[in-house]
Amino acid sequence: MDKSISSSGSFKEAEKAKRFNSNDTLSERLQQSWYLTCMAYGIDHNTPPKMEKKLFSVRKHTQ
């Protein structure tokens, strides 16, 4: 039986292995979440895509 695929441990060990550690600062957690989002959508995290400004327009609402 190959035991390299799964492992068992305590809840304390699992808590230490969490990706978003509570000891991280807010800035570090935001950087981690941005990295994971970029990986999920296939975006380069160093050069994010620019917003398409031609599709967005502002007009004054009159009543």
Backbone atoms as SQL, in Angstrom:
CREATE TABLE atoms (id INTEGER PRIMARY KEY, chain TEXT, resi INTEGER, resn TEXT, atom TEXT, x REAL, y REAL, z REAL);
INSERT INTO atoms VALUES
  (1, 'A', 1, 'MET', 'N', 0.849, -1.187, 0.000),
  (2, 'A', 1, 'MET', 'CA', 0.000, 0.000, 0.000),
  (3, 'A', 1, 'MET', 'C', 0.894, 1.249, 0.000),
  (4, 'A', 2, 'ASP', 'N', 0.600, 2.146, -0.913),
  (5, 'A', 2, 'ASP', 'CA', 1.378, 3.376, -1.039),
  (6, 'A', 2, 'ASP', 'C', 0.842, 4.407, -0.049),
  (7, 'A', 3, 'LYS', 'N', 1.638, 4.768, 0.946),
  (8, 'A', 3, 'LYS', 'CA', 1.194, 5.719, 1.970),
  (9, 'A', 3, 'LYS', 'C', 1.676, 7.138, 1.695),
  (10, 'A', 4, 'SER', 'N', 2.305, 7.358, 0.553),
  (11, 'A', 4, 'SER', 'CA', 2.790, 8.701, 0.244),
  (12, 'A', 4, 'SER', 'C', 1.664, 9.605, -0.245),
  (13, 'A', 5, 'ILE', 'N', 0.531, 9.039, -0.627),
  (14, 'A', 5, 'ILE', 'CA', -0.578, 9.842, -1.146),
  (15, 'A', 5, 'ILE', 'C', -1.366, 10.487, -0.028),
  (16, 'A', 6, 'SER', 'N', -1.635, 9.730, 1.005),
  (17, 'A', 6, 'SER', 'CA', -2.414, 10.284, 2.118),
  (18, 'A', 6, 'SER', 'C', -1.655, 10.108, 3.418),
  (19, 'A', 7, 'SER', 'N', -1.991, 10.941, 4.363),
  (20, 'A', 7, 'SER', 'CA', -1.351, 10.852, 5.665),
  (21, 'A', 7, 'SER', 'C', -2.370, 11.177, 6.732),
  (22, 'A', 8, 'SER', 'N', -2.071, 10.771, 7.925),
  (23, 'A', 8, 'SER', 'CA', -2.960, 11.093, 9.035),
  (24, 'A', 8, 'SER', 'C', -2.198, 11.952, 10.031),
  (25, 'A', 9, 'GLY', 'N', -2.942, 12.730, 10.767),
  (26, 'A', 9, 'GLY', 'CA', -2.323, 13.607, 11.749),
  (27, 'A', 9, 'GLY', 'C', -3.372, 14.141, 12.688),
  (28, 'A', 10, 'SER', 'N', -2.930, 14.939, 13.617),
  (29, 'A', 10, 'SER', 'CA', -3.848, 15.500, 14.596),
  (30, 'A', 10, 'SER', 'C', -4.458, 16.792, 14.049),
  (31, 'A', 11, 'PHE', 'N', -5.486, 17.248, 14.736),
  (32, 'A', 11, 'PHE', 'CA', -6.099, 18.510, 14.337),
  (33, 'A', 11, 'PHE', 'C', -5.136, 19.677, 14.540),
  (34, 'A', 12, 'LYS', 'N', -4.282, 19.593, 15.540),
  (35, 'A', 12, 'LYS', 'CA', -3.301, 20.659, 15.773),
  (36, 'A', 12, 'LYS', 'C', -2.312, 20.738, 14.622),
  (37, 'A', 13, 'GLU', 'N', -1.869, 19.579, 14.121),
  (38, 'A', 13, 'GLU', 'CA', -0.947, 19.574, 12.986),
  (39, 'A', 13, 'GLU', 'C', -1.625, 20.130, 11.738),
  (40, 'A', 14, 'ALA', 'N', -2.886, 19.782, 11.543),
  (41, 'A', 14, 'ALA', 'CA', -3.627, 20.297, 10.395),
  (42, 'A', 14, 'ALA', 'C', -3.822, 21.801, 10.504),
  (43, 'A', 15, 'GLU', 'N', -4.042, 22.283, 11.701),
  (44, 'A', 15, 'GLU', 'CA', -4.205, 23.722, 11.914),
  (45, 'A', 15, 'GLU', 'C', -2.918, 24.476, 11.567),
  (46, 'A', 16, 'LYS', 'N', -1.775, 23.881, 11.887),
  (47, 'A', 16, 'LYS', 'CA', -0.492, 24.515, 11.580),
  (48, 'A', 16, 'LYS', 'C', -0.219, 24.527, 10.077),
  (49, 'A', 17, 'ALA', 'N', -0.752, 23.548, 9.365),
  (50, 'A', 17, 'ALA', 'CA', -0.474, 23.416, 7.940),
  (51, 'A', 17, 'ALA', 'C', -1.432, 24.227, 7.071),
  (52, 'A', 18, 'LYS', 'N', -2.330, 24.974, 7.667),
  (53, 'A', 18, 'LYS', 'CA', -3.274, 25.757, 6.879),
  (54, 'A', 18, 'LYS', 'C', -2.551, 26.770, 6.010),
  (55, 'A', 19, 'ARG', 'N', -3.111, 27.024, 4.834),
  (56, 'A', 19, 'ARG', 'CA', -2.496, 27.976, 3.902),
  (57, 'A', 19, 'ARG', 'C', -2.553, 29.395, 4.458),
  (58, 'A', 20, 'PHE', 'N', -3.696, 29.785, 5.004),
  (59, 'A', 20, 'PHE', 'CA', -3.857, 31.125, 5.549),
  (60, 'A', 20, 'PHE', 'C', -3.664, 31.050, 7.058),
  (61, 'A', 21, 'ASN', 'N', -2.461, 31.272, 7.476),
  (62, 'A', 21, 'ASN', 'CA', -2.128, 31.211, 8.891),
  (63, 'A', 21, 'ASN', 'C', -2.593, 32.492, 9.579),
  (64, 'A', 22, 'SER', 'N', -3.135, 32.356, 10.762),
  (65, 'A', 22, 'SER', 'CA', -3.632, 33.538, 11.469),
  (66, 'A', 22, 'SER', 'C', -2.501, 34.463, 11.908),
  (67, 'A', 23, 'ASN', 'N', -1.273, 33.970, 11.867),
  (68, 'A', 23, 'ASN', 'CA', -0.129, 34.819, 12.228),
  (69, 'A', 23, 'ASN', 'C', 0.284, 35.726, 11.070),
  (70, 'A', 24, 'ASP', 'N', -0.197, 35.435, 9.862),
  (71, 'A', 24, 'ASP', 'CA', 0.131, 36.275, 8.709),
  (72, 'A', 24, 'ASP', 'C', -0.591, 37.611, 8.809),
  (73, 'A', 25, 'THR', 'N', 0.030, 38.635, 8.273),
  (74, 'A', 25, 'THR', 'CA', -0.614, 39.947, 8.250),
  (75, 'A', 25, 'THR', 'C', -1.705, 39.960, 7.183),
  (76, 'A', 26, 'LEU', 'N', -2.548, 40.960, 7.233),
  (77, 'A', 26, 'LEU', 'CA', -3.615, 41.093, 6.249),
  (78, 'A', 26, 'LEU', 'C', -3.035, 41.203, 4.844),
  (79, 'A', 27, 'SER', 'N', -1.958, 41.951, 4.701),
  (80, 'A', 27, 'SER', 'CA', -1.315, 42.117, 3.398),
  (81, 'A', 27, 'SER', 'C', -0.818, 40.778, 2.851),
  (82, 'A', 28, 'GLU', 'N', -0.212, 39.968, 3.698),
  (83, 'A', 28, 'GLU', 'CA', 0.282, 38.664, 3.267),
  (84, 'A', 28, 'GLU', 'C', -0.865, 37.746, 2.862),
  (85, 'A', 29, 'ARG', 'N', -1.966, 37.767, 3.604),
  (86, 'A', 29, 'ARG', 'CA', -3.119, 36.939, 3.269),
  (87, 'A', 29, 'ARG', 'C', -3.748, 37.380, 1.952),
  (88, 'A', 30, 'LEU', 'N', -3.784, 38.690, 1.697),
  (89, 'A', 30, 'LEU', 'CA', -4.315, 39.185, 0.422),
  (90, 'A', 30, 'LEU', 'C', -3.418, 38.769, -0.739),
  (91, 'A', 31, 'GLN', 'N', -2.108, 38.810, -0.535),
  (92, 'A', 31, 'GLN', 'CA', -1.183, 38.367, -1.576),
  (93, 'A', 31, 'GLN', 'C', -1.365, 36.883, -1.867),
  (94, 'A', 32, 'GLN', 'N', -1.561, 36.082, -0.826),
  (95, 'A', 32, 'GLN', 'CA', -1.786, 34.654, -1.006),
  (96, 'A', 32, 'GLN', 'C', -3.085, 34.394, -1.755),
  (97, 'A', 33, 'SER', 'N', -4.141, 35.117, -1.402),
  (98, 'A', 33, 'SER', 'CA', -5.420, 34.899, -2.071),
  (99, 'A', 33, 'SER', 'C', -5.356, 35.368, -3.529),
  (100, 'A', 34, 'TRP', 'N', -4.642, 36.450, -3.815),
  (101, 'A', 34, 'TRP', 'CA', -4.486, 36.911, -5.197),
  (102, 'A', 34, 'TRP', 'C', -3.722, 35.873, -6.010),
  (103, 'A', 35, 'TYR', 'N', -2.685, 35.289, -5.427),
  (104, 'A', 35, 'TYR', 'CA', -1.905, 34.261, -6.111),
  (105, 'A', 35, 'TYR', 'C', -2.780, 33.047, -6.436),
  (106, 'A', 36, 'LEU', 'N', -3.583, 32.601, -5.470),
  (107, 'A', 36, 'LEU', 'CA', -4.453, 31.450, -5.693),
  (108, 'A', 36, 'LEU', 'C', -5.525, 31.753, -6.738),
  (109, 'A', 37, 'THR', 'N', -6.060, 32.973, -6.730),
  (110, 'A', 37, 'THR', 'CA', -7.047, 33.365, -7.732),
  (111, 'A', 37, 'THR', 'C', -6.433, 33.352, -9.120),
  (112, 'A', 38, 'CYS', 'N', -5.222, 33.883, -9.250),
  (113, 'A', 38, 'CYS', 'CA', -4.537, 33.898, -10.540),
  (114, 'A', 38, 'CYS', 'C', -4.256, 32.482, -11.031),
  (115, 'A', 39, 'MET', 'N', -3.872, 31.595, -10.143),
  (116, 'A', 39, 'MET', 'CA', -3.619, 30.209, -10.527),
  (117, 'A', 39, 'MET', 'C', -4.909, 29.538, -10.991),
  (118, 'A', 40, 'ALA', 'N', -6.026, 29.840, -10.342),
  (119, 'A', 40, 'ALA', 'CA', -7.305, 29.225, -10.704),
  (120, 'A', 40, 'ALA', 'C', -7.788, 29.687, -12.071),
  (121, 'A', 41, 'TYR', 'N', -7.548, 30.956, -12.416),
  (122, 'A', 41, 'TYR', 'CA', -8.030, 31.505, -13.681),
  (123, 'A', 41, 'TYR', 'C', -6.967, 31.570, -14.764),
  (124, 'A', 42, 'GLY', 'N', -5.756, 31.116, -14.466),
  (125, 'A', 42, 'GLY', 'CA', -4.690, 31.109, -15.467),
  (126, 'A', 42, 'GLY', 'C', -4.156, 32.483, -15.802),
  (127, 'A', 43, 'ILE', 'N', -4.110, 33.377, -14.819),
  (128, 'A', 43, 'ILE', 'CA', -3.631, 34.745, -15.008),
  (129, 'A', 43, 'ILE', 'C', -2.217, 34.842, -14.449),
  (130, 'A', 44, 'ASP', 'N', -1.361, 35.612, -15.103),
  (131, 'A', 44, 'ASP', 'CA', -0.032, 35.878, -14.566),
  (132, 'A', 44, 'ASP', 'C', -0.186, 36.847, -13.398),
  (133, 'A', 45, 'HIS', 'N', 0.231, 36.451, -12.208),
  (134, 'A', 45, 'HIS', 'CA', 0.000, 37.280, -11.028),
  (135, 'A', 45, 'HIS', 'C', 0.879, 38.528, -10.990),
  (136, 'A', 46, 'ASN', 'N', 1.926, 38.576, -11.793),
  (137, 'A', 46, 'ASN', 'CA', 2.779, 39.770, -11.835),
  (138, 'A', 46, 'ASN', 'C', 2.242, 40.826, -12.792),
  (139, 'A', 47, 'THR', 'N', 1.538, 40.410, -13.835),
  (140, 'A', 47, 'THR', 'CA', 0.973, 41.352, -14.808),
  (141, 'A', 47, 'THR', 'C', -0.508, 41.038, -15.011),
  (142, 'A', 48, 'PRO', 'N', -1.374, 41.553, -14.155),
  (143, 'A', 48, 'PRO', 'CA', -2.810, 41.275, -14.308),
  (144, 'A', 48, 'PRO', 'C', -3.368, 41.937, -15.560),
  (145, 'A', 49, 'PRO', 'N', -4.457, 41.392, -16.112),
  (146, 'A', 49, 'PRO', 'CA', -5.028, 41.988, -17.324),
  (147, 'A', 49, 'PRO', 'C', -5.623, 43.363, -17.040),
  (148, 'A', 50, 'LYS', 'N', -5.575, 44.214, -18.028),
  (149, 'A', 50, 'LYS', 'CA', -6.143, 45.553, -17.897),
  (150, 'A', 50, 'LYS', 'C', -7.656, 45.486, -18.069),
  (151, 'A', 51, 'MET', 'N', -8.353, 46.409, -17.429),
  (152, 'A', 51, 'MET', 'CA', -9.800, 46.473, -17.556),
  (153, 'A', 51, 'MET', 'C', -10.163, 47.037, -18.930),
  (154, 'A', 52, 'GLU', 'N', -11.114, 46.416, -19.581),
  (155, 'A', 52, 'GLU', 'CA', -11.585, 46.892, -20.877),
  (156, 'A', 52, 'GLU', 'C', -12.466, 48.107, -20.643),
  (157, 'A', 53, 'LYS', 'N', -11.972, 49.284, -20.967),
  (158, 'A', 53, 'LYS', 'CA', -12.683, 50.526, -20.669),
  (159, 'A', 53, 'LYS', 'C', -13.652, 50.929, -21.777),
  (160, 'A', 54, 'LYS', 'N', -13.572, 50.307, -22.927),
  (161, 'A', 54, 'LYS', 'CA', -14.468, 50.649, -24.025),
  (162, 'A', 54, 'LYS', 'C', -15.883, 50.133, -23.782),
  (163, 'A', 55, 'LEU', 'N', -16.020, 49.103, -22.969),
  (164, 'A', 55, 'LEU', 'CA', -17.321, 48.506, -22.720),
  (165, 'A', 55, 'LEU', 'C', -18.085, 49.197, -21.598),
  (166, 'A', 56, 'PHE', 'N', -17.462, 50.133, -20.931),
  (167, 'A', 56, 'PHE', 'CA', -18.053, 50.786, -19.769),
  (168, 'A', 56, 'PHE', 'C', -18.256, 52.263, -20.063),
  (169, 'A', 57, 'SER', 'N', -19.453, 52.757, -19.801),
  (170, 'A', 57, 'SER', 'CA', -19.694, 54.193, -19.991),
  (171, 'A', 57, 'SER', 'C', -20.511, 54.720, -18.817),
  (172, 'A', 58, 'VAL', 'N', -20.366, 56.011, -18.568),
  (173, 'A', 58, 'VAL', 'CA', -21.082, 56.675, -17.486),
  (174, 'A', 58, 'VAL', 'C', -21.994, 57.710, -18.097),
  (175, 'A', 59, 'ARG', 'N', -23.214, 57.739, -17.634),
  (176, 'A', 59, 'ARG', 'CA', -24.128, 58.792, -18.095),
  (177, 'A', 59, 'ARG', 'C', -24.899, 59.317, -16.905),
  (178, 'A', 60, 'LYS', 'N', -25.356, 60.505, -17.046),
  (179, 'A', 60, 'LYS', 'CA', -26.059, 61.180, -15.960),
  (180, 'A', 60, 'LYS', 'C', -27.494, 60.692, -15.907),
  (181, 'A', 61, 'HIS', 'N', -27.939, 60.368, -14.719),
  (182, 'A', 61, 'HIS', 'CA', -29.310, 59.899, -14.524),
  (183, 'A', 61, 'HIS', 'C', -30.225, 61.103, -14.320),
  (184, 'A', 62, 'THR', 'N', -31.212, 61.252, -15.177),
  (185, 'A', 62, 'THR', 'CA', -32.152, 62.373, -15.053),
  (186, 'A', 62, 'THR', 'C', -33.530, 61.837, -14.667),
  (187, 'A', 63, 'GLN', 'N', -34.227, 62.608, -13.862),
  (188, 'A', 63, 'GLN', 'CA', -35.576, 62.193, -13.432),
  (189, 'A', 63, 'GLN', 'C', -36.636, 63.045, -14.015);
